[in-house]
């Protein structure tokens, strides 16, 4: 029986498990989509050192993953970083975390909306010679995402899990065959900076695209109020998703480099001109797998779209519950137990922005997907940076502080993220990417105005930011400084839950 009653602002508890959380986070990272789009983008700079770049990115994201794990053990919440940074850095930081985190994820959705339509359009055109507008396919995907997210989070994550398993298996088969038949392409030299055309700097730029591939790993943290035993299972889901996807990235990147023979200058030049090197890899080694590889890319787009949508609406729901966004966004449907109003608002936003930007820049990887993804990435990386500082401060005076997990790793996380943030947002980018830092800055200025308005007219609203945690969070007296401000009813220790 559900704990949710009509008129509640609480999500349905205990309906998700560790595999569900892993599926949500892994789907949000979109491992197949990431290697298909980001490997060619990183290729000119990283070259044959692609596996090294993605390995370094994996390690950097593990530092941020440690922050999510440590906070999730203390305060599982649908707000994720919004809640974490409020408790670690104060209400002002929490407000701007929610402000950036919301727009970061919200803008990823229109790009995925466009990219799905573009990929599906190209597949239908090449396979069936039918030229159907990309908008039709995008709207069909949006309708399915809307129905799934509104009706059942469990169904959503189970579909994510099924699609993820299928697409990953297909690409792993391709990777194994490519490595097996690569011959001289198999070499440990790909793990040396000297394998990159530009040496260490080339590897560093490749790391940027590697980190972009991990955006979304924290999606499982937004399920903190719907997961059984969240203090245990959410950290397991975050760690599991990061470990699984990171290993997948490094292996598949090695297979691409070895199978394509990127240690040969001639083959590297051909790779840099290849619009879809994984399709070429399939044509060369597994022609019988060519259709599944193309379908897997489309499936990966859809599963990522669904996961990003569900993540975004839970951040909106949490901010609506705290009255930072309109209070109606914090309502839960009495029968479906989903934040339906937040879902509808995000759906409308996705369609309007997606159609507009897709028509302006084109729907593909170098158009709407790349532009909205760049804006979202800058906003989310700023949140990741703040979260590492928040963890350091939250545990600084606590008797539970551990030097490695609460000091060293968050400091390394800050250092690891500064360079990719600079590369993505530095001046001199080509149009329209030169607009990315301007858009983020304008959004921050709007946030400052709203924060000042709330602080002068509704100080109680600011004081309550990020206060809601799952009901089986630790009791108030066990929390480290600074003390949580959560409602007393949300901090009572419940009886042990049945894990069956």
C-alpha positions in Angstrom: 0.0 0.0 0.0 1.3 3.4 -0.9 2.1 6.1 1.7 1.0 8.8 -0.7 -2.4 10.4 -0.1 -4.4 12.9 -2.2 -3.0 16.4 -1.9 0.4 15.2 -0.8 3.7 16.7 -1.9 5.4 13.4 -1.3 6.4 10.9 -4.0 5.6 7.2 -3.7 8.1 5.6 -1.4 9.8 2.2 -1.8 8.9 1.4 -5.3 12.4 1.4 -6.8 15.4 -0.8 -6.3 19.2 -0.6 -7.0 18.9 -1.9 -10.6 16.2 0.7 -11.2 18.5 3.5 -10.1 21.4 2.1 -12.1 19.2 2.0 -15.2 18.0 5.6 -14.7 21.6 7.0 -14.2 23.1 4.9 -17.0 20.3 5.8 -19.4 20.8 9.5 -18.6 24.5 9.1 -19.5 23.4 7.4 -22.7 26.6 5.3 -23.1 25.9 4.3 -26.7 24.9 7.8 -27.8 27.9 9.3 -26.0 30.4 7.1 -27.8 28.7 7.6 -31.2 28.7 11.4 -30.9 31.6 12.2 -28.6 34.2 9.9 -30.0 34.3 11.7 -33.4 34.3 15.0 -31.5 37.3 14.1 -29.4 39.1 12.4 -32.2 40.9 15.3 -33.8 42.6 16.2 -30.5 43.0 12.9 -28.7 43.6 10.7 -31.8 44.8 7.2 -30.8 44.8 8.3 -27.2 41.0 8.3 -27.0 40.9 5.5 -24.4 43.3 7.4 -22.2 41.2 10.6 -22.4 38.1 8.6 -21.4 39.9 6.8 -18.6 41.0 10.2 -17.1 37.4 11.5 -17.5 36.2 8.4 -15.7 38.5 9.0 -12.8 37.5 12.7 -12.6 33.8 11.8 -12.5 34.4 9.2 -9.8 35.5 12.2 -7.6 32.1 13.8 -8.1 30.4 10.4 -7.7 32.0 10.2 -4.3 30.3 13.5 -3.4 26.9 12.2 -4.5 27.4 9.0 -2.6 28.4 10.7 0.6 25.5 13.2 0.5 22.9 10.5 -0.5 23.8 8.5 2.6 22.8 11.5 4.7 19.9 13.2 2.9 18.2 11.2 0.1 15.9 13.6 -1.8 14.4 14.2 -5.2 16.2 17.6 -5.1 19.6 15.8 -5.4 22.3 18.6 -5.6 19.7 21.2 -4.8 19.3 19.7 -1.4 22.9 18.7 -1.0 24.3 22.2 -1.7 21.7 23.9 0.4 22.7 21.9 3.5 26.5 22.2 2.7 26.7 25.9 1.6 23.5 27.6 2.8 20.3 28.7 1.3 21.8 31.1 -1.3 24.0 28.4 -2.7 21.1 26.0 -2.7 18.9 28.4 -4.6 21.4 28.9 -7.3 22.2 25.2 -7.4 18.5 24.5 -8.1 18.4 27.4 -10.6 21.3 26.1 -12.6 20.6 22.4 -12.1 17.0 22.9 -13.3 17.9 24.7 -16.5 20.9 22.5 -17.1 18.8 19.3 -17.3 15.7 21.1 -18.7 17.8 22.2 -21.8 19.3 18.7 -22.4 15.7 17.5 -23.1 15.0 19.7 -26.2 18.4 18.7 -27.7 17.5 15.0 -27.2 14.0 15.6 -28.6 15.6 17.0 -31.8 18.4 14.4 -32.1 15.9 11.5 -31.8 13.9 12.9 -34.7 17.0 13.5 -36.8 18.4 10.0 -36.2 15.0 8.4 -36.9 14.5 10.5 -40.0 17.9 9.4 -41.4 17.3 5.8 -40.6 13.9 5.7 -42.3 15.2 7.6 -45.3 18.2 5.3 -45.8 16.3 2.1 -45.0 12.8 2.7 -46.5 13.5 5.7 -48.7 10.7 7.7 -47.1 11.4 11.4 -46.3 9.4 12.1 -43.1 9.9 15.3 -41.2 12.1 14.8 -38.1 9.4 16.8 -36.1 6.9 13.9 -36.5 9.3 11.4 -35.0 10.3 13.8 -32.2 6.7 14.5 -31.2 5.9 10.8 -31.2 8.8 10.1 -28.8 7.7 13.0 -26.7 4.2 11.6 -26.4 5.5 8.3 -25.3 7.9 9.9 -22.8 5.0 12.0 -21.4 2.8 8.9 -20.9 5.5 6.8 -19.3 6.7 9.5 -16.9 3.2 10.5 -15.9 1.9 7.0 -15.4 4.7 5.1 -13.7 8.3 5.8 -12.8 8.8 2.1 -12.3 7.7 1.4 -15.9 10.0 4.2 -17.1 13.1 2.9 -15.5 12.3 -0.7 -16.5 12.1 0.4 -20.1 15.4 2.3 -19.7 16.9 -0.9 -18.3 15.7 -3.0 -21.2 16.8 -0.6 -23.9 20.1 0.0 -22.2 20.8 -3.7 -21.9 20.0 -4.3 -25.6 22.1 -1.4 -27.0 25.1 -2.1 -24.7 25.2 -5.8 -25.7 25.1 -4.8 -29.4 28.0 -2.4 -29.1 30.0 -4.8 -26.9 29.7 -7.5 -29.5 31.0 -5.0 -32.1 33.8 -4.0 -29.8 34.9 -7.6 -28.9 34.9 -8.6 -32.6 36.9 -5.4 -33.6 39.5 -6.0 -30.9 39.8 -9.7 -31.8 40.5 -8.9 -35.5 42.4 -5.6 -35.0 45.9 -7.2 -35.4 48.5 -4.5 -35.2 45.9 -2.0 -34.0 46.1 -3.7 -30.6 48.7 -1.8 -28.7 49.2 -0.5 -25.1 50.6 2.8 -26.6 47.0 4.1 -26.8 47.3 4.7 -23.1 50.3 7.1 -23.6 49.9 10.9 -24.2 52.3 10.6 -27.1 49.6 8.8 -29.1 47.6 12.0 -29.3 48.4 14.4 -32.2 48.8 17.2 -29.8 50.3 15.3 -26.9 49.2 16.1 -23.4 47.0 19.0 -24.5 45.3 16.8 -27.0 44.5 14.2 -24.3 43.2 17.1 -22.1 40.8 18.3 -24.7 39.7 14.7 -25.2 39.0 14.5 -21.5 36.5 17.4 -22.0 34.4 15.2 -24.3 34.8 12.3 -21.9 33.4 14.3 -19.0 30.5 15.4 -21.2 29.7 11.7 -21.7 29.3 11.2 -18.0 26.8 14.1 -17.5 23.7 12.4 -16.0 25.3 9.9 -13.7 23.7 11.6 -10.8 20.2 10.9 -12.1 19.8 8.1 -9.6 20.1 10.6 -6.7 16.8 12.3 -7.8 15.1 9.0 -7.0 16.0 9.2 -3.3 12.4 9.5 -2.2 11.1 6.6 -4.3 13.8 4.1 -3.6 13.7 1.4 -0.9 16.3 2.1 1.8 17.6 5.1 0.0 20.6 5.8 2.2 22.0 2.4 1.1 20.5 1.9 -2.3 20.9 5.3 -3.9 24.7 5.4 -3.3 24.9 1.8 -4.7 23.0 2.9 -7.8 25.2 5.9 -8.4 28.4 3.9 -7.9 27.1 1.0 -9.9 26.1 3.2 -12.9 29.4 5.1 -12.9 31.5 1.9 -12.7 29.5 0.1 -15.4 29.3 3.0 -17.9 32.9 4.1 -17.2 34.3 0.6 -17.9 32.1 0.4 -21.1 33.4 3.8 -22.3 37.1 2.8 -21.9 36.7 -0.6 -23.5 34.6 0.6 -26.5 37.0 3.5 -27.1 39.9 1.1 -27.1 38.0 -1.2 -29.6 37.3 1.8 -31.9 41.0 2.9 -31.8 42.3 -0.7 -32.3 39.7 -1.7 -34.9 40.0 1.5 -37.0 43.8 1.4 -36.6 44.2 4.9 -35.4 47.9 4.3 -34.5 48.4 4.6 -38.3 48.4 8.2 -39.6 46.7 7.3 -42.8 43.8 5.6 -41.0 43.6 8.4 -38.5 43.1 10.8 -41.3 40.3 8.7 -42.7 38.7 8.5 -39.2 38.7 12.3 -38.9 36.6 12.5 -42.1 34.2 9.7 -41.1 30.7 11.0 -40.1 29.9 7.8 -38.2 33.0 5.7 -37.4 31.1 3.0 -35.5 29.0 2.3 -38.6 32.2 2.0 -40.6 33.5 -0.4 -37.9 30.4 -2.5 -38.2 30.7 -2.5 -42.0 34.3 -3.7 -41.7 34.0 -6.3 -39.0 30.3 -7.2 -38.5 28.2 -6.3 -41.5 25.4 -8.5 -40.1 25.3 -6.2 -37.1 25.0 -3.0 -39.1 21.2 -2.6 -38.7 21.3 -3.4 -35.0 24.0 -0.8 -34.5 21.9 1.9 -36.1 18.8 0.9 -34.2 20.8 0.8 -30.9 21.8 4.4 -31.5 18.1 5.4 -31.8 17.1 3.3 -28.8 19.9 5.0 -26.8 18.6 8.4 -27.7 15.1 7.5 -26.5 16.2 5.9 -23.2 18.4 9.0 -22.5 15.5 11.3 -23.4 13.2 9.4 -21.0 15.8 9.4 -18.2 16.6 13.1 -18.6 12.9 14.0 -18.6 12.3 12.1 -15.4 15.3 13.7 -13.7 14.3 17.2 -14.7 10.8 17.0 -13.5 11.9 15.7 -10.0 14.2 18.8 -9.7 11.3 21.0 -10.7 9.0 19.1 -8.3 11.4 19.6 -5.4 11.8 23.3 -6.1 8.0 23.7 -6.5 7.5 21.9 -3.1 9.8 24.5 -1.6 7.9 27.3 -3.4 10.9 28.5 -5.3 9.1 27.6 -8.5 5.2 27.8 -8.7 3.8 25.7 -5.9 1.6 23.6 -8.3 4.8 22.0 -9.6 5.2 20.4 -6.2 1.9 18.5 -6.3 1.7 14.7 -6.7 -1.0 13.0 -8.7 -3.4 11.2 -6.3 -3.5 7.9 -8.2 -0.3 7.8 -10.3 2.0 9.3 -7.6 3.9 11.3 -10.2 4.6 15.0 -10.3 2.2 15.4 -13.1 2.1 19.2 -13.4 5.9 19.4 -13.5 5.8 16.7 -16.2 3.4 18.6 -18.3 5.3 21.9 -18.0 8.6 20.3 -18.9 6.9 18.6 -21.9 5.6 21.9 -23.2 9.1 23.5 -22.6 10.8 20.6 -24.5 8.5 20.8 -27.5 8.6 24.6 -27.8 12.3 25.0 -27.4 13.1 21.9 -29.3 11.1 22.8 -32.4 12.4 26.4 -32.3 16.1 25.6 -31.9 15.8 22.6 -34.2 14.3 24.8 -36.9 17.0 27.4 -36.3 20.2 25.3 -36.1 19.0 22.0 -37.4 18.1 19.0 -35.2 21.3 17.0 -35.5 24.4 16.6 -33.3 26.1 19.8 -34.6 22.9 21.8 -34.3 20.2 21.9 -31.6 21.7 18.9 -29.7 25.2 20.3 -29.5 24.0 23.9 -28.6 21.5 23.0 -25.9 23.9 20.3 -24.6 26.7 22.8 -24.3 24.5 25.2 -22.2 23.3 22.3 -20.1 26.8 21.0 -19.5 28.2 24.4 -18.3 25.3 24.8 -15.9 25.6 21.2 -14.6 29.4 21.3 -14.2 29.0 24.5 -12.1 26.7 22.5 -9.9 29.2 19.7 -9.7 31.9 22.1 -8.6 29.8 23.6 -5.9 28.8 20.2 -4.6 32.4 19.2 -4.0 32.9 22.4 -2.0 29.6 21.7 -0.2 30.8 18.2 0.9 34.0 19.6 2.2 32.3 22.2 4.3 29.5 19.9 5.4 31.8 17.4 7.0 34.6 19.8 8.0 33.7 20.0 11.7 32.0 16.7 11.9 33.5 13.9 14.1 32.6 11.6 11.2 34.9 13.4 8.8 37.2 11.1 6.8 40.3 12.7 5.2 40.0 10.7 1.9 36.3 10.8 1.2 35.4 14.2 2.7 38.5 16.2 2.0 40.9 14.8 -0.6 38.4 13.5 -3.1 36.2 16.6 -3.3 39.3 18.8 -3.7 40.5 16.6 -6.6 36.9 16.8 -8.0 37.1 20.6 -8.1 40.5 20.5 -9.8 39.4 17.9 -12.3 36.4 19.9 -13.4 37.9 23.4 -13.8 39.7 22.6 -17.1 36.7 21.1 -19.0 34.5 24.0 -17.7 37.1 26.5 -19.2 37.3 24.7 -22.5 33.6 24.5 -23.0 32.9 28.2 -22.0 36.1 30.0 -23.0 35.8 33.0 -25.4 36.5 32.6 -29.1 34.1 29.7 -29.7 32.4 29.5 -33.1 28.8 30.5 -33.6 26.4 29.6 -31.9 28.7 28.2 -29.2 30.0 31.6 -28.4 26.5 32.3 -27.1 26.8 29.5 -24.5 28.5 31.5 -21.6 26.2 34.5 -22.4 23.1 32.4 -22.0 24.3 30.9 -18.7 25.3 34.4 -17.4 21.9 35.8 -18.3 20.2 32.9 -16.5 22.4 33.6 -13.4 21.4 37.3 -13.5 17.8 36.4 -13.6 18.3 34.1 -10.7 20.0 36.8 -8.7 17.0 39.1 -9.3 14.6 36.3 -8.2 16.6 35.5 -5.1 16.8 39.2 -4.0 13.0 39.4 -4.5 12.3 36.3 -2.4 14.7 37.4 0.3 13.0 40.8 0.7 9.4 39.6 0.3 9.4 35.9 1.5 12.4 35.2 3.8 10.7 32.1 5.2 10.7 30.7 1.7 14.5 31.1 1.4 15.0 29.6 4.9 13.1 26.4 3.9 15.1 25.7 0.8 16.2 22.1 0.3 14.7 21.0 3.6 12.8 18.0 2.4 14.6 14.6 2.6 13.2 11.1 2.4 11.4 9.9 5.6 14.1 7.4 6.5 16.9 10.0 6.6 19.0 10.2 9.7 17.5 11.8 12.8 18.4 15.4 13.3 20.6 14.8 16.3 22.8 12.5 14.2 23.4 15.0 11.4 26.8 16.7 11.2 27.2 20.5 11.1 25.6 22.5 9.7 22.4 21.1 11.1 19.6 20.2 8.7 16.6 22.3 8.6 14.2 19.6 7.5 10.8 19.2 8.8 10.6 17.1 11.9 8.2 14.7 10.3 10.7 14.1 7.5 13.6 13.3 9.9 12.0 10.6 12.1 13.6 7.3 11.9 11.1 4.7 10.5 11.0 1.0 11.3 13.3 -1.2 9.3 11.9 -1.7 5.8 11.4 -5.1 4.3 13.9 -5.4 1.5 12.1 -8.2 -0.3 
